[in-house]
Amino acid sequence: MRGYGDAVAEPPWLDEREQRAWRGFLQMYVQVTSRLRRQMHRDSGLSYSDYEVLAHLSEAPEGCLRPFQLAEALQWEKSRLSHQLRRMGERGLVARRGCPTDARGMFFEITPTGRRAIEEAAPLHVREVRRVFIDVLTPAQLDALADIAETVLRHLGDTTGSPGPTGTRPAAGPENDCRPGE
C-alpha cells in the first residue's frame, strides 16, 4: 500500500504513433460493431447478443451447451448470460434442458425457431461484415490484422486465437453430452 507523500511513478504515456494506433483501433471497433448491431436488428429483429448466443449454440454438438461454456465462449458475466437466456427463452429461441448426468446441471439448446432465426440472419450478417470490414482491406492487411489479434489474445491468455462466436468448442465428455441418458 502506498503511503501519503510517496512518489508516484509517471505512467508510460503513449507517444503520437501509439496513440494513433490505439485510438484508431477504438474508433474502428465502436463504429464497426455499432453498424453491425444496427444491421442485425434492422434485418433480422435479433439483437447482436441474440446472434452471438445462437451462433455458439448452432455450432455446438447437439445444438446445446452448459451455461458456463456459453459464458466462457462469450466472455460474459453469469448474470448477463442468465438475463439474456431468459429473454431468448421467452421468445422461443432457446430452451432449457436438464443434464442427464448431473441432476443440478442444465443445458441451453437452440430451438427450431432459434435455428431458423440464425440461418436467416447469418447470410445478411456476413454480407455486412464483408461490406464494412473485410472487403475494404487488402489480403496483406487482413493477414497483419489476424497476426495482431492472435498476438494480443495470446498475451491475454486466450488459447482459442479466435474472439468471435466460433472460438470455443465444448470439451468432450459426459458432463457436456446433451443427449438424454439411456
N, C-alpha and C positions, 0 to 999 in steps of 0.2 A: 504494500500500500504506500502511496506517495504521501509524504508529509507536507504540511503547509510550508511554502517557501522553497521547496525542492525545484530545481531547474527542470523544465520540460524540454525534451529534445525537439528541435524543429522538425516537422513532418517532411518527408521526402516529396515536396510538391512536384506536380507534373510539369515538364517543360512543354513548350509550344507544340512540338511534334506529338508527344504523348497525349496531350490534352486534345489535339485534333483527332487522334485515333479513338480515344475514349469517348469523347462527346459525339463523334460521328457514329460510333457503334450504338450509343444510347439513343440518338435520334432515329437512326435506321430501325432499331428494334421497336421503338414506340410506334413509328409510322407504319411499318410493315404489319405488325401484329394488330394495330388498330384497323387498318384496311382489311385484313383477313377476317377479323371479328365481325366487322360490318357486313362484309360479303357473305359470310356464313349465315348470319341471322337473316339477311335480306333474301338470299336464295334458297335457304332450306328451313328457316324457322328454328334452327338449332343454335344454342349458344356455343361459343368456342369450347367451353368446359364440357358441354354435352358431347361435342365432337371428339374431344380428347379421350373421354371415358369410353365412348362407343368404339373408337379406333382400337384401343387396347383390348377391349373385350372381344371385338370381332376377329382380332388376330390371335387370341389365346386359344389353346386347345380346348375343345368342347364349348368355346364361347363364354367361358366364365373364369373368374379369378377371385381369390380371397381379398378382402378389403386391404390387408396390409400389403399385398402385392400391387394393387392399384395405387395405393398411397405412395409406395416406393417408386413405381414407374412414373407417376405424375409429379412427384416431389411436392405433394400436398400434405397439409396437416390433417390429422384424423377428423377434426370437427368439420373442416371444409368438405372433405370427401363424404362424410356422413350426410351433411345437408344436401350436397349435390346428388347423391344416390337416392335420397328420399324424394327430391323433386323429380328426378328422372323416373323413379318407380311410380309416382303419381300420374305421370304422363304415359306409362306403359312402355318405356324404352328399355328398362332393366327390371329384373325380378330377383328377389332374394331367395336363396335356396339353402337349406341346411346341409351341413357337411356329413357325409356318411361315416367318416372315420373319427369325427370329433363332435360330440353332442353339443358342445358350446360354440363350435365354429360355424361359419357360414360362407357362402359364395354369393357373388352377384353375377348374374348371367345376362347376356344380351337377349332380348325378346325378339320375336319376328318383326314387331313394329320397330324396334331399335335397329335391327339389321336392315330393314328397308330404308330407314332414315339415313344410316351411314352409307349405304350403297347409292342412294340418290345424292347425298351431299359430297361424297369423296371426289367424283369427277369434276364437279364445279369448283371445289376447293383446290384441287391440283392445277386446274387451269389458271386460277387466280394466283397461286404460288408461282407458277411459271411466268405469268404476265408481270407481276410486280417485283419479282426477285430473280429467279433462275435465268430467264431469257435476257436480262439486261447485263449479265455478267459473261465474261469470256470463259472458255474452258480453264485457262490458267488462273483466272480469278476464283473460279469455283474450287479448283484444287487447293489454292492458297487458303481460301476460307475454311475448307474442310480440315486442312492441316492445323490452322489456328484453333478451330473449335476443339479438335482432338487433343491438342497440346494443353489448352486451358482445362478441359474436362479431366484429363489425366492428372493435372496438378491439383484439381479439386477432389480427386479420388473417385471419379466416376469411371467404372470399368467398362461400361457399355460402349462408350465413344459415340453414342447417339442420343441427343437430348430430346428427340421428337417422340411421337406416340408409338413408334415401333421399337423403341430402345430396349425394353426389358421383356424377357420371356420368363415365365414361371419355371422354377426348378421341377424336375420330375420327382415323383414320389407320391405316396398315398395321401399325404396331407394336402396335396394340390390336385387330387383327382376329383373332377366334378361329377363323375358317373355315380349313380346310386349304388350302394353296397349290394352284394349278391347274397 
